[in-house]
Amino acid sequence: STWGVEARVGLEDLQRADVAANDVVYVSGYSGMHAANAAALSAFLPTLPVSARVVVDPAPVVGEVPFDFLQALANRTNIWSSNQREATTLARRLQLRIDSRDAASLSEQLAAAMSCTVVLRVGARGCFVALPGERATHFPAPKVQAVDTNGAGDAHLGVMCARLCLGRPLDETIVWANAAAALAVTKFGPATCPSEDTIVALLGRS
């Protein structure tokens, strides 16, 4: 395989999104792997409305993308969501003194260092959410029989962004995202994000 048009995004392409107040903008760390994308995003993000929320998924490439791209993301990020391995890699790049096994402390240190909300996904344990200068809150995941974890993070992020778009509070949004990820791992394949009705049914049984 090779890079296609996704490696050739320019500032004008991003501006066509016409982001409005209270919109949610999702940014993938994979964009930093392409020089054109990284430059375009670095120029685009500062122009967004102040009330628009930027959600960043650093992806497994967080240890490979240019550091100035990570800084550009951090300067405009409202919510940074990653798994524990990605968060540990980022913390080391930021030269934070961490215990990678302590997810609560890791999320708190990253939130303080980047001045944004950090959602740290910890698999079957759910996730930790930390705001700058505050103690992390643990949100447990529903108990399920997992068969394939591929796509769980994507389901978590997608549902989180969708609920934020609806104006729902962060705590409720995280509960929904955890439920979506839990349901996603009960099916084989990466494209297993559940429907709203399925999430409601699971939360009703919890």
N, C-alpha and C positions, 0 to 999 in steps of 0.2 A: 504494500500500500504506500501511498505518498500523500503529501499535503495537497489540498485542492483550494477552492475559493475561500475556505475558512482561514487560510493563511494570508489572505490579501485584503483584509478589511481595512478601510480608511476612515478618517474622521467624518467625512460626508456621509458614509454609509451609516455610521452610528447616529448621526444627527437626524436621520430620517425616522428614527424611533419616536421623536417628538415627545420626550418624557415630560409628563405633567406633574403638578404638585400631588403628593401622596401616592405616586406610583412606586412600584418596587422594581428595582433593577438588579438582575442576577448576573454575576460575573464569574466566569470560570478561570481558574488558574492556568488552564491549558492555553489561554490566549497569550500568556506571557512567553510561550514557546516560539511565537512568531514575531519578528521584529516589527512588522507593519501593524499587527494587532496591538502589541504592547504600546507602541507610540500613539496609536489612535485612541486607545482607552485612557492612557495617561493624560491626554489632552481633553478628552470628552468628559470624564468624571467630574472635574472641578466645575463644569458648566451646568451641572444638573441643578434643579430647584432644591433649595435647602430642605424642604419637607419631603422630597423623594428619598426613599430608603434604599441603600445599596447593600445587597447581600452577596458576600464573597464565599465561593467554594474554592479553596486553594488547590485541590486535587493532589494526586500523588507526586506531581511535578514541582511541588513547593520547594524542594531542595535544588532544583535545576534552573528555575526562571531567574532572570537578572534581579539583583537586589533592589535596584532603583524602581523596577516595576512593582515589587512588593511594597515599597515605600509609597508609591503613587496610589496603590490600592488602599493601604492603611490610612492614608490621609483623607479618604472619602468614604470609608466603610462604616456602615452602621451595625451590621451583624456579620461576624466572621464565623463560619461553620465548617468544622473539620473533624476527622476522626483522630484518634489518639496518636497514631503514628505520624500523621501530617502535622499535628500540633507540636509534637516533640521535635520534629525536623525544623519547624519554623522557630521554635524557642531557641534552639541551638544556633540558628542563623542570626537571631537577635542577641545572642550571647547572654541569655538568661540562665541563671543557676537554678536548675530544676531537678525534681525527682520525677522522671517520666511515668512512674507507677502511681503517682498521686494526681489523679485527674482533676480533682477539685482545685488543688494548688496550681496546677498547670494552667487551667482555664483562668484563674484569678490573675496570674502573672501576665498572661497574654493580653487579657482585657486591660490591665493597667498599662502595659507597654504600648499597645496600639490605640488606646482611648476609644474602644468600641465594645459592644456586647460580643461575647464569645460563646458560641454553642459548641461544646466538645462532645462528640458522639462516642459512646463507649460500648457499642455492640448491644448484647443482650441486657446490659445494665441500664440502657437508656441514654441519657446525656446529662451533662452539667452545663448550667448557664451562669455566666459571670458578667456582671457589669463593672465598669472601672471603679476601683476603690471599694467594692463590696464583696462579701463572701459569696461563693458559688452556691447555687441551689441545685440539688439533684432531682431529676425527673425520671423515675423508673419507667421501664418499658413493660407493656403487657406481656405476660408469659405465653409463649407459643412454641410449637414444635418446628424448629427451623430446618429447611432442606437445602436452601441455597441463599447465601448472603449477597450474591451479586445484585447490585441495584438498590440495596437498602438505603445507602446514603443519598442516592438520587431521589428516592421516594420521600425521604425525610425532608430534603431541601425543597422539593417541588411543592409538597403540601404546606410546608412552612411559608413559602412565598405566597401561595394561593390564599392562605388564611390572613396573612398580613395585608394582601390586596383588598380583602373584605373588611379591613379595619378591625380585626379581632385583636384582643390583647395578647401580649407575648406569651404569658403563662399558658393560656388556653391553646395558643398556636403550637407551642412545644408539645403539649399533650397529644394533639392531633398528629403532629409529625412523628412522634414516637409510635403511635398506633399504626400509622401508614407504613413505617419501616418494619414494624413487627409483622404486619400482614404480608409485606413484600417478600420476606424471607420464608414464608410458608409455601411459595411457588417457585418452580424452576424458571431460570432465565432472568435477564436484566430488566426487561420491560414489564414489571409486575406491580406497579403502583396501584393501589386499590381505589375503588370508587368511593364517593362521599358516603353513600348508603352503607357500604361495608365497614367503613370506619366508625360510623354512628352505631352500627350494630355491635362492634367490638367494644366500644367505650361503654355502651349500655350494659354489657355483660361484666365489665371490669369492676 
